Structure formats: C-alpha cells, structure tokens
Amino acid sequence: MLRRDAIALLLAAAAPAPRRAVILLDVRTRRVLTARNPELLAPPGSTLKPLVFSTLLRAKKLDPGEAFPCTGRLEIDGRRFDCSHPQLNQAIDLRTALAYSCNGFTARVAERFEPGELARGLERFEIGRTQAAATREASQLQALGEERVLVNPMELAQAYRQIALGGDQAIVGGLKDAVEFGTAQRAAVPGLGVAGKTGSVRTAAGASIAWFAGFTAAMVVVVMLPGRSGGADAAPVAAEVLRGAAK
C-alpha cells in the first residue's frame, strides 16, 4: 500500500512546499498515485535528453551505435556547459551519453534538427510549452533543456511513462545505467530496477532547480525541488518515494 503520510512528511522537509513537487504514476494504468504541486513550471535541464534522442531516432537522424569522443568542454553562445562526467577512454554512444549525461554528445546530435523540429517532436510527448529553435545554437540549448522549453512535473511523468512502455532499447538501457553507475546512482532502490535521469538547471529568475525523472516496472516518479544537483538533491528523494510506495 502507498504510504502517503510518509511521502507527505518527506516532501515537507527542508524547503517550502510550493517549491517542491513529486509525481508518482502507475505505469500500466496511468493512474496518479501521488501528485504534489504537479503544475510547477521550469526548464527540464538534462531530463529532456531521453526525449531529444527519441525524437532523433524516430526521424532516423541518429543511430544508437554512433559514438563520438567528448573533450568535456562545451561552449554555446558564450555560455559554458562543460560535462561533469569523468574523462572516458572511449567514444561516447547514446547509451553512455544518457548514463553520464554527456552535454557534448547531446549538443553534437542536436545540430541535426531542422528549425522547429525538436519542438514538434516534443509535442508527441505532450510537452507543448516550447518555442521553435531557428539556429544551431538555439537547437543545442533547447536539447540541453535550458531554453525554449518549459515543463511541469506531471507532463514529464507522462513523457517518461511513454519511454517506460515503449522506449528504444538503447534509451531505456542508458537510463538504467544512469542509476546503476552514472549520474542517478542515489535513486537506486534494491530490488526495484530503477531507471532514470537527473537534471539541474537555473530558471530565468535565477533559482536553481534539481530534477529526477524515472521509472520502475510498476511506477513512474518525477521529483522537482530547489537544489544545485539532480543527482545529489532530487535522486535521493525519488528513491525514498519509490521505497515508500513499494512497501
């Protein structure tokens, strides 16, 4: 049985409730099990990457086996988006890019979008608060979840439910790897087989937002809260929510 009281206490801790959100969905039925502040809006940061890659795969503009070296350094329009992952002695493919949240890989493949193509692709995931990106740099920033896209936690949960039910094997595998050894390790719950993605972003007002979006075989969970790191701040909350829901 879902322990709603325990989850409510968890959400109330450490930050004002209106700035924290948690969504828990039943994967099979789409039934909402928990919805705390589901309409809060923010840029999605790196939680958008699975949707970006899915859009490219669907358009046959990306092959899951493609791999590129990553220097770890990335600058777009004078802004730095250096990767935080360790230096890897191998080229990075889609699955590895998700596991380690590689900005370099994402920015490189985002160059393949035609103007407005990513915004149209996100509509398939019921994410409609987007603006068409007309330049290469704009497409890259949108693909990184930084600009020209806003989501609320419920929309993101529904999008990840689509991935849980029918996502490309490489994307689902990359999300599992992120929890097993990548950026989302603190979302792991023994016995549940968690897959997911972290995100960290600053809003236009300068607030730091931490995200986690992921799923198990039975549930989809999204956590959004004030914090500088999706891996350090949001992922542990997601683990506690999933652990409580599974009891």
C-alpha positions in Angstrom: 0.0 0.0 0.0 1.2 3.5 -0.8 2.4 5.2 2.4 1.1 8.7 1.7 1.7 10.0 5.1 5.4 9.1 4.9 5.7 10.7 1.5 4.0 13.9 2.7 6.4 14.2 5.6 9.3 13.7 3.3 8.1 16.4 0.9 7.5 18.9 3.7 11.1 18.7 4.9 13.9 21.1 4.1 12.1 23.5 1.7 8.8 25.4 1.4 6.2 23.0 0.0 5.2 25.2 -3.0 8.7 24.9 -4.5 8.8 21.1 -4.3 6.9 18.6 -6.5 6.6 14.9 -6.6 4.6 12.8 -9.1 4.0 9.1 -8.9 2.1 7.3 -11.7 1.1 3.7 -12.3 2.9 2.7 -15.4 0.2 0.3 -16.7 -2.9 2.3 -16.0 -1.6 5.9 -15.9 -3.4 6.3 -12.6 -2.0 9.1 -10.5 -0.8 7.7 -7.2 0.8 10.9 -5.8 0.6 14.5 -7.2 2.3 17.2 -5.1 2.4 20.6 -6.9 2.1 19.0 -10.4 1.8 22.3 -12.2 5.1 24.0 -11.2 6.9 25.1 -14.4 10.6 25.1 -15.0 13.1 24.2 -17.7 13.7 20.5 -17.6 17.5 20.5 -17.9 19.0 17.1 -18.7 15.8 15.2 -18.0 14.9 16.3 -21.6 17.7 14.3 -23.2 15.9 11.0 -23.5 13.1 12.8 -25.3 15.6 14.5 -27.6 17.3 11.3 -28.5 13.9 9.6 -29.0 12.9 12.3 -31.5 16.1 11.9 -33.4 15.8 8.1 -33.5 12.2 8.4 -34.7 13.3 10.7 -37.5 16.2 8.3 -38.4 18.7 11.1 -37.7 20.5 9.1 -35.1 21.8 5.6 -34.9 22.1 4.1 -31.3 25.6 2.8 -32.2 27.0 6.1 -33.2 29.8 7.2 -30.9 31.9 10.4 -30.6 34.8 11.4 -28.3 34.0 14.0 -25.7 36.6 16.6 -24.6 34.4 17.5 -21.6 34.3 21.2 -22.7 31.3 22.8 -24.3 30.5 26.5 -25.0 27.3 27.7 -26.7 26.6 31.4 -27.3 29.3 32.3 -24.8 27.8 30.0 -22.0 29.7 27.1 -20.6 28.1 23.6 -20.4 31.2 21.5 -19.6 30.5 17.9 -18.9 30.8 16.7 -15.3 31.4 13.1 -16.2 34.8 11.5 -15.8 37.2 11.5 -18.7 36.4 8.3 -20.6 39.0 6.5 -22.7 36.4 5.6 -25.3 34.0 7.3 -27.7 30.5 8.0 -26.2 27.4 6.5 -27.7 23.8 7.2 -27.0 23.5 4.8 -24.0 26.7 6.1 -22.4 25.6 9.7 -23.1 22.5 9.1 -21.0 24.3 7.3 -18.2 26.8 10.1 -17.8 24.6 13.0 -19.0 27.1 14.0 -21.7 26.4 17.5 -22.9 28.9 17.2 -25.7 27.1 14.3 -27.3 23.7 15.9 -26.9 24.9 19.2 -28.4 26.5 17.5 -31.4 23.5 15.4 -32.4 21.1 18.4 -31.8 22.8 20.1 -34.8 20.8 17.6 -36.9 17.4 19.2 -36.1 15.8 21.4 -38.7 14.4 24.7 -37.4 11.4 23.9 -35.1 11.8 20.1 -35.4 12.6 19.4 -31.8 9.7 21.5 -30.6 7.4 19.5 -32.9 8.9 16.2 -31.7 8.3 17.1 -28.1 4.6 17.5 -28.8 4.5 13.8 -29.3 5.4 13.5 -25.6 2.6 16.0 -24.7 5.2 18.8 -24.0 3.8 21.8 -25.7 5.4 24.8 -23.9 8.1 25.2 -26.5 9.4 27.7 -29.0 10.8 26.8 -32.3 14.6 26.9 -32.4 15.7 28.6 -35.6 19.5 28.3 -35.3 22.1 25.6 -34.5 22.9 27.2 -31.1 19.2 27.5 -30.2 18.6 23.9 -31.1 21.5 22.9 -28.9 20.3 24.9 -25.9 16.8 23.5 -26.3 18.1 20.0 -26.5 20.0 20.6 -23.2 16.7 21.6 -21.6 18.0 25.1 -21.0 15.9 27.4 -23.2 12.7 27.5 -25.3 11.1 24.7 -23.3 9.2 24.6 -20.0 7.6 21.5 -18.4 5.7 20.7 -15.3 6.3 17.6 -13.3 3.1 15.9 -14.5 4.0 16.4 -18.2 7.4 15.0 -17.6 6.0 12.0 -15.7 3.6 11.2 -18.6 6.5 11.5 -21.1 8.7 9.1 -19.1 5.7 6.7 -18.9 5.8 6.6 -22.7 9.5 5.7 -22.6 8.8 3.0 -19.9 6.2 1.4 -22.1 7.8 1.6 -25.5 11.1 3.4 -25.4 14.1 2.5 -27.6 16.2 -0.2 -26.1 19.3 2.0 -26.0 17.4 4.8 -24.3 15.9 2.5 -21.6 19.3 0.9 -21.2 21.0 4.3 -20.7 18.5 5.3 -18.1 19.2 2.0 -16.2 22.9 2.6 -16.5 22.5 6.1 -15.1 21.0 4.6 -11.9 23.4 1.7 -11.8 26.7 3.6 -12.2 26.1 7.1 -13.7 24.6 10.4 -12.5 21.5 9.0 -10.9 23.0 6.4 -8.6 21.3 7.8 -5.5 17.9 6.9 -7.0 18.7 3.2 -6.7 16.4 1.0 -4.6 17.5 -2.6 -4.3 15.0 -5.0 -5.9 13.1 -2.3 -7.9 15.2 -1.9 -11.0 15.0 1.9 -11.2 15.8 3.6 -14.5 16.0 7.4 -14.7 17.7 10.7 -15.5 18.8 13.6 -13.4 18.7 17.3 -14.4 20.0 20.6 -12.9 19.0 24.0 -14.3 18.6 27.6 -13.4 15.4 29.4 -14.1 15.1 32.8 -15.7 14.7 34.3 -12.2 18.0 32.7 -11.2 16.6 29.9 -9.0 18.5 26.5 -9.0 16.2 23.5 -9.8 17.1 19.9 -9.3 15.1 17.2 -11.2 14.9 13.4 -11.3 12.6 11.6 -13.7 12.5 7.8 -14.0 10.5 4.6 -13.6 10.4 1.0 -12.4 8.4 -1.8 -13.9 5.3 -0.5 -12.0 5.7 3.2 -11.3 6.9 6.5 -12.8 8.4 9.0 -10.5 9.3 12.7 -11.0 10.9 14.9 -8.4 11.5 18.6 -8.7 12.9 20.7 -5.9 15.3 23.6 -5.1 18.8 22.3 -5.4 22.0 22.5 -7.4 22.3 18.8 -8.4 19.7 16.4 -9.6 21.9 13.5 -8.6 22.6 14.8 -5.1 19.3 16.5 -4.3 16.4 15.1 -6.3 17.5 11.5 -6.8 17.6 10.5 -3.1 14.1 11.9 -2.7 12.9 9.8 -5.6 14.5 6.7 -4.0 12.6 7.4 -0.8 9.3 7.9 -2.6 9.7 4.7 -4.5 10.8 2.8 -1.5 7.8 4.0 0.5 5.4 3.2 -2.4 6.7 -0.3 -2.8 6.0 -1.2 0.9 
